[in-house]
């Protein structure tokens, strides 16, 4: 049984973790999902590291929704750097799944983007853990998570 870590934030305006978990459960078997929820994106690196080191997760999805302000972008960058460091410290993949609030203007479209990105990254996780040859076939194809693919050059 594969242990999958999911960590999300209360700051997000949409429950991306539930969408990701549903996608995982509907498309993969033999996995145990362990969820952790923290206040904001800067808390995701330590939560992810704890899921790996204390819970034995083989891979983690870190889901967050940084706000539109300049300081939110700085916090998102710091969180991203922290997630990279946590990956290097644990030699374990942490899929960063961020949806920036200014990616879409209308709340309905932001919600659709957040759900689609969470589900698309859950599919990436499945490929990475269970079907690595499928991921390899997509190399250089311009796949995007949450939005339409842009295609190969």
MITORGU-688237 format. One record per residue: residue number from 1; x, y, z of N, C-alpha, C, O in turn. Coordinates in nm, 3 decimals, always signed. Example, Ala and Ser with C-alpha at 12.3 -4.5 7.8 and 13.67 -1.06 7.14 Angstrom:
2
   resi       npx       npy       npz      capx      capy      capz       cpx       cpy       cpz       opx       opy       opz
      1    +1.319    -0.569    +0.780    +1.230    -0.450    +0.780    +1.320    -0.330    +0.780    +1.424    -0.332    +0.846
      2    +1.285    -0.225    +0.708    +1.367    -0.106    +0.714    +1.290    +0.003    +0.787    +1.341    +0.114    +0.804
This chain:
153
   resi       npx       npy       npz      capx      capy      capz       cpx       cpy       cpz       opx       opy       opz
      1    +0.084    -0.118    +0.000    +0.000    +0.000    +0.000    +0.088    +0.124    +0.000    +0.181    +0.136    +0.080
      2    +0.058    +0.217    -0.090    +0.132    +0.342    -0.101    +0.069    +0.447    -0.010    -0.052    +0.465    -0.009
      3    +0.154    +0.515    +0.066    +0.107    +0.625    +0.152    +0.127    +0.756    +0.077    +0.237    +0.791    +0.035
      4    +0.017    +0.828    +0.061    +0.016    +0.955    -0.010    -0.018    +1.066    +0.089    -0.116    +1.057    +0.162
      5    +0.063    +1.171    +0.091    +0.037    +1.285    +0.178    -0.032    +1.397    +0.101    +0.005    +1.428    -0.012
      6    -0.131    +1.456    +0.164    -0.200    +1.572    +0.108    -0.199    +1.680    +0.214    -0.249    +1.658    +0.325
      7    -0.144    +1.796    +0.183    -0.153    +1.906    +0.278    -0.210    +2.028    +0.207    -0.175    +2.058    +0.092
      8    -0.297    +2.098    +0.278    -0.365    +2.214    +0.224    -0.374    +2.323    +0.330    -0.325    +2.306    +0.442
      9    -0.437    +2.434    +0.293    -0.440    +2.549    +0.383    -0.583    +2.598    +0.408    -0.673    +2.576    +0.327
     10    -0.600    +2.664    +0.520    -0.728    +2.729    +0.550    -0.740    +2.861    +0.476    -0.851    +2.911    +0.458
     11    -0.628    +2.918    +0.432    -0.628    +3.045    +0.360    -0.692    +3.031    +0.223    -0.750    +3.127    +0.172
     12    -0.683    +2.912    +0.162    -0.739    +2.890    +0.029    -0.889    +2.914    +0.029    -0.957    +2.895    +0.129
     13    -0.938    +2.957    -0.085    -1.082    +2.986    -0.098    -1.159    +2.870    -0.157    -1.280    +2.880    -0.179
     14    -1.092    +2.759    -0.183    -1.155    +2.638    -0.236    -1.083    +2.517    -0.176    -0.962    +2.519    -0.159
     15    -1.158    +2.414    -0.146    -1.103    +2.293    -0.085    -1.041    +2.203    -0.193    -1.100    +2.103    -0.235
     16    -0.921    +2.240    -0.236    -0.852    +2.165    -0.340    -0.815    +2.024    -0.293    -0.811    +1.932    -0.374
     17    -0.788    +2.008    -0.165    -0.748    +1.876    -0.114    -0.859    +1.773    -0.134    -0.832    +1.659    -0.173
     18    -0.983    +1.812    -0.110    -1.094    +1.717    -0.129    -1.106    +1.675    -0.275    -1.133    +1.559    -0.304
     19    -1.086    +1.769    -0.366    -1.092    +1.736    -0.509    -0.978    +1.641    -0.545    -0.998    +1.544    -0.619
     20    -0.858    +1.668    -0.494    -0.743    +1.581    -0.523    -0.763    +1.442    -0.464    -0.735    +1.342    -0.530
     21    -0.813    +1.436    -0.342    -0.836    +1.307    -0.277    -0.941    +1.226    -0.354    -0.923    +1.106    -0.377
     22    -1.049    +1.291    -0.394    -1.152    +1.221    -0.472    -1.094    +1.167    -0.602    -1.123    +1.054    -0.641
     23    -1.011    +1.247    -0.669    -0.948    +1.204    -0.794    -0.857    +1.084    -0.771    -0.857    +0.989    -0.849
     24    -0.779    +1.089    -0.665    -0.690    +0.977    -0.632    -0.770    +0.851    -0.603    -0.739    +0.743    -0.655
     25    -0.872    +0.864    -0.520    -0.952    +0.747    -0.481    -1.028    +0.687    -0.598    -1.051    +0.566    -0.601
     26    -1.067    +0.770    -0.694    -1.142    +0.720    -0.809    -1.052    +0.660    -0.917    -1.101    +0.591    -1.007
     27    -0.922    +0.684    -0.909    -0.833    +0.642    -1.018    -0.713    +0.559    -0.975    -0.631    +0.522    -1.059
     28    -0.702    +0.529    -0.849    -0.591    +0.447    -0.802    -0.638    +0.360    -0.686    -0.724    +0.400    -0.607
     29    -0.582    +0.243    -0.677    -0.613    +0.154    -0.567    -0.487    +0.132    -0.485    -0.378    +0.173    -0.524
     30    -0.504    +0.068    -0.374    -0.391    +0.032    -0.289    -0.313    +0.155    -0.241    -0.190    +0.158    -0.245
     31    -0.389    +0.256    -0.195    -0.321    +0.372    -0.138    -0.391    +0.417    -0.011    -0.512    +0.401    +0.007
     32    -0.310    +0.474    +0.075    -0.360    +0.532    +0.199    -0.328    +0.680    +0.195    -0.212    +0.719    +0.177
     33    -0.430    +0.763    +0.212    -0.412    +0.907    +0.205    -0.411    +0.965    +0.345    -0.501    +0.939    +0.426
     34    -0.308    +1.043    +0.373    -0.296    +1.110    +0.502    -0.300    +1.260    +0.475    -0.218    +1.312    +0.400
     35    -0.397    +1.329    +0.536    -0.418    +1.472    +0.510    -0.378    +1.555    +0.630    -0.401    +1.518    +0.745
     36    -0.316    +1.668    +0.599    -0.279    +1.766    +0.701    -0.322    +1.903    +0.650    -0.301    +1.936    +0.533
     37    -0.383    +1.982    +0.737    -0.427    +2.116    +0.699    -0.357    +2.218    +0.788    -0.354    +2.203    +0.910
     38    -0.302    +2.321    +0.725    -0.228    +2.426    +0.796    -0.286    +2.562    +0.759    -0.365    +2.571    +0.665
     39    -0.248    +2.669    +0.830    -0.307    +2.800    +0.801    -0.277    +2.854    +0.660    -0.370    +2.889    +0.587
     40    -0.150    +2.862    +0.621    -0.116    +2.926    +0.494    -0.004    +2.855    +0.420    +0.050    +2.755    +0.468
     41    +0.030    +2.908    +0.302    +0.128    +2.842    +0.216    +0.267    +2.830    +0.279    +0.338    +2.734    +0.251
     42    +0.305    +2.925    +0.361    +0.438    +2.916    +0.424    +0.447    +2.803    +0.526    +0.556    +2.766    +0.569
     43    +0.331    +2.748    +0.566    +0.329    +2.635    +0.658    +0.336    +2.501    +0.584    +0.356    +2.397    +0.647
     44    +0.320    +2.503    +0.454    +0.319    +2.379    +0.377    +0.452    +2.302    +0.376    +0.450    +2.179    +0.381
     45    +0.567    +2.370    +0.371    +0.693    +2.293    +0.368    +0.712    +2.202    +0.490    +0.746    +2.085    +0.474
     46    +0.691    +2.254    +0.610    +0.711    +2.169    +0.728    +0.602    +2.063    +0.737    +0.629    +1.950    +0.778
     47    +0.479    +2.098    +0.699    +0.372    +1.998    +0.700    +0.404    +1.884    +0.603    +0.382    +1.768    +0.635
     48    +0.456    +1.918    +0.486    +0.494    +1.817    +0.387    +0.607    +1.730    +0.440    +0.603    +1.608    +0.426
     49    +0.707    +1.793    +0.499    +0.822    +1.720    +0.554    +0.777    +1.625    +0.665    +0.826    +1.512    +0.674
     50    +0.685    +1.671    +0.749    +0.634    +1.585    +0.855    +0.555    +1.466    +0.799    +0.565    +1.355    +0.851
     51    +0.478    +1.489    +0.693    +0.405    +1.379    +0.630    +0.503    +1.272    +0.578    +0.475    +1.153    +0.584
     52    +0.615    +1.317    +0.528    +0.716    +1.224    +0.476    +0.789    +1.154    +0.590    +0.797    +1.031    +0.593
     53    +0.842    +1.232    +0.683    +0.929    +1.175    +0.787    +0.852    +1.108    +0.901    +0.897    +1.005    +0.953
     54    +0.740    +1.163    +0.941    +0.667    +1.108    +1.056    +0.556    +1.012    +1.017    +0.520    +0.923    +1.094
     55    +0.500    +1.030    +0.898    +0.388    +0.945    +0.854    +0.429    +0.843    +0.747    +0.351    +0.755    +0.713
     56    +0.552    +0.856    +0.694    +0.600    +0.761    +0.595    +0.541    +0.777    +0.456    +0.537    +0.680    +0.380
     57    +0.496    +0.897    +0.421    +0.439    +0.918    +0.288    +0.548    +0.911    +0.181    +0.659    +0.960    +0.199
     58    +0.512    +0.848    +0.070    +0.607    +0.828    -0.041    +0.609    +0.946    -0.137    +0.705    +0.964    -0.212
     59    +0.505    +1.027    -0.134    +0.493    +1.146    -0.217    +0.388    +1.234    -0.151    +0.299    +1.184    -0.081
     60    +0.397    +1.365    -0.173    +0.305    +1.459    -0.109    +0.256    +1.559    -0.213    +0.331    +1.601    -0.301
     61    +0.131    +1.597    -0.200    +0.077    +1.710    -0.274    +0.059    +1.824    -0.174    -0.004    +1.807    -0.070
     62    +0.114    +1.942    -0.206    +0.100    +2.060    -0.123    +0.014    +2.160    -0.199    +0.056    +2.216    -0.300
     63    -0.108    +2.184    -0.150    -0.206    +2.265    -0.220    -0.227    +2.398    -0.149    -0.249    +2.402    -0.028
     64    -0.219    +2.506    -0.224    -0.238    +2.637    -0.164    -0.292    +2.738    -0.264    -0.285    +2.717    -0.385
     65    -0.347    +2.847    -0.212    -0.404    +2.951    -0.296    -0.354    +3.087    -0.248    -0.421    +3.155    -0.170
     66    -0.234    +3.127    -0.294    -0.184    +3.258    -0.256    -0.274    +3.370    -0.307    -0.333    +3.361    -0.414
     67    -0.282    +3.475    -0.228    -0.364    +3.589    -0.265    -0.303    +3.673    -0.376    -0.196    +3.639    -0.427
     68    -0.369    +3.781    -0.414    -0.326    +3.861    -0.529    -0.228    +3.974    -0.497    -0.174    +4.036    -0.589
     69    -0.204    +4.001    -0.371    -0.120    +4.114    -0.332    +0.028    +4.081    -0.351    +0.067    +3.964    -0.358
     70    +0.109    +4.184    -0.358    +0.253    +4.166    -0.374    +0.313    +4.081    -0.262    +0.397    +3.995    -0.286
     71    +0.269    +4.106    -0.139    +0.322    +4.027    -0.026    +0.279    +3.881    -0.036    +0.352    +3.793    +0.009
     72    +0.161    +3.855    -0.096    +0.117    +3.717    -0.116    +0.208    +3.645    -0.214    +0.240    +3.527    -0.197
     73    +0.251    +3.716    -0.318    +0.342    +3.658    -0.417    +0.478    +3.627    -0.352    +0.541    +3.526    -0.382
     74    +0.521    +3.715    -0.263    +0.646    +3.690    -0.190    +0.631    +3.567    -0.102    +0.721    +3.483    -0.098
     75    +0.520    +3.557    -0.031    +0.496    +3.440    +0.055    +0.490    +3.312    -0.028    +0.542    +3.209    +0.015
     76    +0.429    +3.318    -0.146    +0.421    +3.200    -0.234    +0.561    +3.159    -0.278    +0.592    +3.040    -0.283
     77    +0.644    +3.257    -0.311    +0.781    +3.226    -0.351    +0.858    +3.162    -0.236    +0.932    +3.065    -0.256
     78    +0.842    +3.217    -0.116    +0.909    +3.159    +0.001    +0.860    +3.018    +0.028    +0.939    +2.929    +0.060
     79    +0.730    +2.996    +0.015    +0.674    +2.862    +0.035    +0.728    +2.765    -0.070    +0.762    +2.651    -0.038
     80    +0.735    +2.811    -0.193    +0.787    +2.727    -0.300    +0.933    +2.688    -0.274    +0.971    +2.573    -0.294
     81    +1.012    +2.784    -0.231    +1.151    +2.756    -0.196    +1.158    +2.657    -0.081    +1.242    +2.566    -0.082
     82    +1.071    +2.674    +0.018    +1.066    +2.580    +0.130    +1.028    +2.439    +0.085    +1.083    +2.341    +0.134
     83    +0.933    +2.429    -0.009    +0.894    +2.297    -0.060    +1.008    +2.230    -0.135    +1.029    +2.109    -0.124
     84    +1.082    +2.310    -0.212    +1.198    +2.255    -0.282    +1.301    +2.204    -0.181    +1.355    +2.095    -0.196
     85    +1.327    +2.284    -0.077    +1.421    +2.241    +0.026    +1.374    +2.113    +0.096    +1.455    +2.024    +0.123
     86    +1.245    +2.105    +0.125    +1.191    +1.984    +0.190    +1.208    +1.862    +0.100    +1.235    +1.752    +0.148
     87    +1.191    +1.881    -0.030    +1.213    +1.770    -0.124    +1.358    +1.723    -0.120    +1.387    +1.604    -0.113
     88    +1.448    +1.818    -0.123    +1.591    +1.785    -0.123    +1.632    +1.721    +0.010    +1.716    +1.631    +0.012
     89    +1.575    +1.768    +0.120    +1.610    +1.713    +0.252    +1.559    +1.572    +0.271    +1.618    +1.493    +0.345
     90    +1.447    +1.539    +0.205    +1.385    +1.408    +0.225    +1.400    +1.315    +0.105    +1.364    +1.198    +0.112
     91    +1.454    +1.368    -0.006    +1.467    +1.291    -0.130    +1.331    +1.235    -0.174    +1.321    +1.121    -0.220
     92    +1.227    +1.317    -0.158    +1.090    +1.276    -0.186    +1.020    +1.387    -0.264    +1.036    +1.505    -0.234
     93    +0.942    +1.348    -0.363    +0.868    +1.447    -0.441    +0.755    +1.509    -0.360    +0.680    +1.441    -0.290
     94    +0.745    +1.641    -0.371    +0.633    +1.717    -0.318    +0.578    +1.796    -0.435    +0.644    +1.887    -0.486
     95    +0.458    +1.762    -0.477    +0.397    +1.833    -0.590    +0.336    +1.962    -0.539    +0.240    +1.960    -0.461
     96    +0.390    +2.073    -0.583    +0.337    +2.205    -0.545    +0.218    +2.235    -0.634    +0.230    +2.241    -0.757
     97    +0.104    +2.253    -0.573    -0.020    +2.280    -0.647    -0.075    +2.413    -0.595    -0.158    +2.417    -0.504
     98    -0.028    +2.520    -0.655    -0.071    +2.653    -0.616    -0.162    +2.711    -0.724    -0.139    +2.694    -0.843
     99    -0.266    +2.778    -0.679    -0.354    +2.855    -0.766    -0.351    +2.997    -0.711    -0.399    +3.022    -0.601
    100    -0.295    +3.088    -0.788    -0.289    +3.227    -0.744    -0.424    +3.293    -0.771    -0.481    +3.279    -0.879
    101    -0.473    +3.366    -0.671    -0.607    +3.425    -0.682    -0.623    +3.516    -0.803    -0.735    +3.534    -0.851
    102    -0.515    +3.574    -0.853    -0.527    +3.663    -0.968    -0.512    +3.591    -1.102    -0.502    +3.655    -1.206
    103    -0.512    +3.458    -1.101    -0.509    +3.384    -1.227    -0.641    +3.394    -1.300    -0.646    +3.384    -1.423
    104    -0.748    +3.413    -1.227    -0.881    +3.431    -1.285    -0.949    +3.547    -1.212    -0.931    +3.564    -1.092
    105    -1.026    +3.623    -1.285    -1.092    +3.740    -1.226    -1.223    +3.700    -1.159    -1.253    +3.746    -1.048
    106    -1.302    +3.617    -1.225    -1.433    +3.579    -1.174    -1.422    +3.464    -1.075    -1.353    +3.366    -1.103
    107    -1.488    +3.473    -0.959    -1.481    +3.366    -0.860    -1.518    +3.228    -0.914    -1.455    +3.128    -0.879
    108    -1.619    +3.221    -1.000    -1.661    +3.092    -1.055    -1.548    +3.029    -1.137    -1.525    +2.908    -1.130
    109    -1.478    +3.111    -1.214    -1.369    +3.059    -1.297    -1.246    +3.023    -1.211    -1.173    +2.930    -1.243
    110    -1.225    +3.097    -1.103    -1.117    +3.065    -1.010    -1.144    +2.930    -0.945    -1.052    +2.849    -0.927
    111    -1.269    +2.905    -0.909    -1.307    +2.777    -0.849    -1.285    +2.662    -0.948    -1.232    +2.557    -0.910
    112    -1.324    +2.682    -1.073    -1.303    +2.579    -1.176    -1.155    +2.552    -1.194    -1.113    +2.436    -1.202
    113    -1.074    +2.657    -1.200    -0.930    +2.641    -1.214    -0.872    +2.564    -1.096    -0.792    +2.472    -1.115
    114    -0.912    +2.600    -0.974    -0.859    +2.534    -0.855    -0.895    +2.385    -0.855    -0.810    +2.301    -0.825
    115    -1.018    +2.354    -0.887    -1.058    +2.213    -0.891    -0.984    +2.136    -1.000    -0.934    +2.026    -0.977
    116    -0.978    +2.195    -1.119    -0.910    +2.127    -1.230    -0.761    +2.108    -1.203    -0.706    +2.002    -1.232
    117    -0.696    +2.209    -1.146    -0.552    +2.197    -1.119    -0.527    +2.089    -1.013    -0.433    +2.011    -1.026
    118    -0.611    +2.085    -0.910    -0.595    +1.982    -0.806    -0.613    +1.843    -0.866    -0.535    +1.752    -0.838
    119    -0.714    +1.827    -0.949    -0.740    +1.696    -1.011    -0.630    +1.658    -1.110    -0.586    +1.543    -1.114
    120    -0.585    +1.755    -1.191    -0.479    +1.727    -1.288    -0.350    +1.686    -1.217    -0.281    +1.594    -1.262
    121    -0.317    +1.753    -1.108    -0.197    +1.716    -1.033    -0.215    +1.582    -0.962    -0.117    +1.508    -0.945
    122    -0.335    +1.549    -0.921    -0.360    +1.416    -0.865    -0.332    +1.310    -0.972    -0.276    +1.205    -0.943
    123    -0.372    +1.339    -1.094    -0.341    +1.246    -1.205    -0.190    +1.237    -1.227    -0.138    +1.129    -1.256
    124    -0.120    +1.350    -1.214    +0.026    +1.347    -1.224    +0.086    +1.259    -1.116    +0.178    +1.181    -1.142
    125    +0.034    +1.270    -0.995    +0.083    +1.188    -0.884    +0.064    +1.040    -0.917    +0.154    +0.959    -0.895
    126    -0.054    +1.005    -0.968    -0.080    +0.865    -1.004    +0.021    +0.817    -1.107    +0.075    +0.707    -1.097
    127    +0.047    +0.901    -1.207    +0.145    +0.863    -1.310    +0.284    +0.847    -1.249    +0.355    +0.752    -1.280
    128    +0.323    +0.939    -1.162    +0.457    +0.933    -1.102    +0.474    +0.809    -1.016    +0.580    +0.747    -1.017
    129    +0.371    +0.771    -0.942    +0.382    +0.661    -0.847    +0.353    +0.526    -0.913    +0.421    +0.427    -0.885
    130    +0.252    +0.522    -0.999    +0.204    +0.394    -1.050    +0.230    +0.371    -1.199    +0.236    +0.256    -1.244
    131    +0.247    +0.478    -1.277    +0.253    +0.465    -1.423    +0.358    +0.558    -1.482    +0.325    +0.642    -1.566
    132    +0.482    +0.544    -1.442    +0.586    +0.638    -1.483    +0.606    +0.644    -1.634    +0.647    +0.747    -1.687
    133    +0.578    +0.535    -1.705    +0.594    +0.536    -1.851    +0.494    +0.630    -1.917    +0.524    +0.689    -2.021
    134    +0.375    +0.645    -1.858    +0.278    +0.741    -1.913    +0.328    +0.884    -1.900    +0.312    +0.964    -1.992
    135    +0.388    +0.915    -1.787    +0.444    +1.048    -1.767    +0.553    +1.075    -1.870    +0.560    +1.184    -1.927
    136    +0.638    +0.978    -1.894    +0.748    +0.992    -1.989    +0.694    +1.022    -2.129    +0.753    +1.101    -2.202
    137    +0.584    +0.958    -2.166    +0.525    +0.981    -2.299    +0.477    +1.124    -2.317    +0.465    +1.171    -2.431
    138    +0.449    +1.193    -2.209    +0.400    +1.331    -2.216    +0.512    +1.435    -2.219    +0.485    +1.554    -2.228
    139    +0.638    +1.390    -2.211    +0.750    +1.484    -2.211    +0.746    +1.572    -2.336    +0.734    +1.522    -2.448
    140    +0.757    +1.702    -2.315    +0.763    +1.797    -2.426    +0.632    +1.819    -2.499    +0.632    +1.872    -2.610
    141    +0.521    +1.782    -2.440    +0.392    +1.795    -2.508    +0.313    +1.919    -2.467    +0.202    +1.940    -2.518
    142    +0.366    +2.001    -2.378    +0.297    +2.125    -2.340    +0.175    +2.105    -2.253    +0.080    +2.182    -2.259
    143    +0.178    +1.999    -2.172    +0.067    +1.971    -2.082    +0.059    +2.079    -1.975    +0.162    +2.119    -1.919
    144    -0.060    +2.127    -1.946    -0.083    +2.227    -1.842    -0.183    +2.171    -1.742    -0.273    +2.095    -1.780
    145    -0.169    +2.207    -1.618    -0.260    +2.161    -1.513    -0.359    +2.272    -1.481    -0.320    +2.382    -1.442
    146    -0.486    +2.242    -1.499    -0.591    +2.337    -1.467    -0.640    +2.419    -1.585    -0.750    +2.473    -1.582
    147    -0.559    +2.427    -1.688    -0.596    +2.501    -1.808    -0.569    +2.413    -1.929    -0.516    +2.303    -1.917
    148    -0.606    +2.463    -2.047    -0.585    +2.385    -2.169    -0.437    +2.368    -2.197    -0.357    +2.458    -2.171
    149    -0.401    +2.251    -2.250    -0.264    +2.225    -2.289    -0.226    +2.319    -2.403    -0.312    +2.363    -2.480
    150    -0.097    +2.350    -2.414    -0.051    +2.440    -2.519    +0.012    +2.364    -2.637    +0.035    +2.424    -2.742
    151    +0.040    +2.236    -2.621    +0.093    +2.156    -2.730    +0.243    +2.170    -2.748    +0.308    +2.256    -2.689
    152    +0.295    +2.081    -2.830    +0.440    +2.079    -2.859    +0.477    +2.187    -2.960    +0.392    +2.237    -3.033
    153    +0.604    +2.219    -2.961    +0.655    +2.313    -3.064    +0.689    +2.236    -3.188    +0.733    +2.295    -3.287
